[in-house]
Amino acid sequence: MIIKVIIMIEQYSHILVEFFERMSSWEHDIVADREISLAQMHFLEVVGNHGQIRMKDLAARLGVTTGTLTVMAHRLLTRGYIRKEKDPEDNRSSFVTLTEKGREEYDNHHHLHRHLIEEMISFLGDTRATSFFKNLEELQELM
């Protein structure tokens, strides 16, 4: 019984790593001809999904330190993708929003994500896709 569980864990580990690598490769291919990195694209994606977000909340969602986020924000700000504004209620905090250029980049990237999701739903079917994404959502809470 224990050996069977160990084998199952190893198989799942391989599947998860390969899935992650394929998704990562797909994402890198998408931004290969862009002027921004994949990490910066994910920055824009989270901001685009929320409309306006505090820098500290954005750092938490991206799983990076505020220092790393500050460097990314500065690069995106100087390239015209985002706007940064002080929180009127807390001068130590800043909000980030997308500029028109940032919104265009977000929309293009989001369109490709939607296409990928449509392909996954088509492959899995509605019931299995719903279960798959619900499980992913629940697993995110563990991380």
C-alpha positions as CSV (number, residue, x, y, z in Angstrom):
1,M,0.0,0.0,0.0
2,I,2.8,2.5,0.9
3,I,4.7,1.7,-2.3
4,K,1.6,2.3,-4.3
5,V,1.1,5.7,-2.7
6,I,4.8,6.6,-3.4
7,I,4.5,5.5,-7.0
8,M,1.3,7.6,-7.4
9,I,3.0,10.6,-5.8
10,E,5.9,10.3,-8.2
11,Q,3.6,10.0,-11.2
12,Y,1.6,13.0,-10.1
13,S,4.8,15.0,-9.5
14,H,5.9,14.3,-13.1
15,I,2.6,15.2,-14.5
16,L,2.4,18.5,-12.6
17,V,6.0,19.5,-13.5
18,E,5.4,18.7,-17.2
19,F,2.1,20.6,-17.2
20,F,3.8,23.6,-15.6
21,E,6.7,23.5,-18.0
22,R,4.3,23.3,-21.0
23,M,2.2,26.2,-19.7
24,S,5.4,28.2,-19.0
25,S,6.7,27.5,-22.5
26,W,3.4,28.6,-24.0
27,E,3.5,31.8,-22.0
28,H,7.1,32.5,-22.9
29,D,6.3,32.0,-26.6
30,I,3.5,34.5,-26.3
31,V,5.7,37.3,-25.0
32,A,8.8,36.4,-27.0
33,D,8.2,39.2,-29.5
34,R,7.0,41.8,-26.9
35,E,9.1,44.5,-25.2
36,I,8.1,43.2,-21.8
37,S,9.0,40.0,-19.8
38,L,6.6,37.3,-18.8
39,A,6.8,38.5,-15.2
40,Q,5.9,42.0,-16.3
41,M,3.0,40.5,-18.4
42,H,1.7,38.7,-15.3
43,F,1.9,42.0,-13.5
44,L,-0.3,43.7,-16.2
45,E,-2.6,40.7,-16.1
46,V,-3.3,40.9,-12.4
47,V,-3.8,44.7,-12.6
48,G,-6.1,44.3,-15.7
49,N,-8.2,41.7,-13.8
50,H,-8.6,44.0,-10.9
51,G,-8.8,47.4,-12.6
52,Q,-6.9,49.1,-9.7
53,I,-4.9,47.4,-7.0
54,R,-2.6,48.3,-4.2
55,M,1.0,47.5,-4.7
56,K,1.2,45.3,-1.6
57,D,-1.8,43.3,-2.7
58,L,-0.3,42.9,-6.2
59,A,2.9,41.7,-4.7
60,A,1.0,39.1,-2.7
61,R,-1.0,37.9,-5.7
62,L,2.2,37.6,-7.8
63,G,4.1,35.9,-5.0
64,V,7.0,38.4,-5.1
65,T,8.5,40.8,-2.6
66,T,7.5,44.5,-2.7
67,G,11.1,45.3,-3.7
68,T,10.9,43.0,-6.7
69,L,7.5,44.5,-7.6
70,T,8.8,48.0,-7.2
71,V,11.5,47.3,-9.9
72,M,8.9,45.8,-12.2
73,A,6.5,48.7,-11.6
74,H,9.2,51.2,-12.4
75,R,10.0,49.5,-15.7
76,L,6.4,49.3,-16.7
77,L,5.8,52.9,-15.6
78,T,8.7,54.3,-17.7
79,R,7.5,52.3,-20.7
80,G,4.0,53.7,-20.4
81,Y,2.1,50.5,-19.4
82,I,0.9,51.6,-15.9
83,R,0.0,54.6,-13.8
84,K,0.8,54.7,-10.1
85,E,-1.1,56.9,-7.7
86,K,-0.7,57.5,-4.0
87,D,-3.5,56.2,-1.8
88,P,-5.3,59.4,-0.5
89,E,-6.1,57.6,2.7
90,D,-2.6,56.1,3.3
91,N,0.3,58.0,1.9
92,R,2.6,55.0,2.3
93,S,0.5,53.0,-0.1
94,S,0.1,53.2,-3.9
95,F,-2.5,52.1,-6.4
96,V,-1.6,50.8,-9.8
97,T,-3.8,51.0,-12.9
98,L,-3.2,50.3,-16.6
99,T,-2.7,53.0,-19.1
100,E,-4.2,52.7,-22.6
101,K,-1.0,51.0,-23.8
102,G,-1.2,48.6,-20.8
103,R,-4.8,47.9,-21.4
104,E,-4.0,47.0,-25.1
105,E,-1.3,44.6,-24.0
106,Y,-3.5,43.1,-21.3
107,D,-6.4,42.6,-23.8
108,N,-4.1,40.9,-26.4
109,H,-2.7,38.6,-23.8
110,H,-6.1,37.9,-22.2
111,H,-7.5,37.0,-25.6
112,L,-4.9,34.3,-25.9
113,H,-5.7,33.0,-22.5
114,R,-9.4,32.9,-23.3
115,H,-8.6,30.9,-26.5
116,L,-6.6,28.4,-24.5
117,I,-9.4,28.0,-21.9
118,E,-11.9,27.5,-24.8
119,E,-9.7,24.7,-26.1
120,M,-9.4,23.1,-22.7
121,I,-13.2,23.2,-22.2
122,S,-13.7,21.8,-25.6
123,F,-11.3,18.9,-24.9
124,L,-12.6,18.2,-21.3
125,G,-16.3,19.0,-21.8
126,D,-18.3,21.3,-19.5
127,T,-18.6,19.0,-16.5
128,R,-14.9,17.9,-16.4
129,A,-13.7,21.5,-17.1
130,T,-15.8,22.9,-14.3
131,S,-14.5,20.3,-11.9
132,F,-10.9,20.8,-13.1
133,F,-11.0,24.6,-12.6
134,K,-12.8,24.3,-9.3
135,N,-10.1,22.0,-8.1
136,L,-7.4,24.4,-9.3
137,E,-9.1,27.2,-7.5
138,E,-9.2,25.2,-4.2
139,L,-5.6,24.2,-4.6
140,Q,-4.5,27.8,-5.0
141,E,-5.7,28.4,-1.4
142,L,-3.1,25.9,-0.2
143,M,-0.3,27.8,-1.8
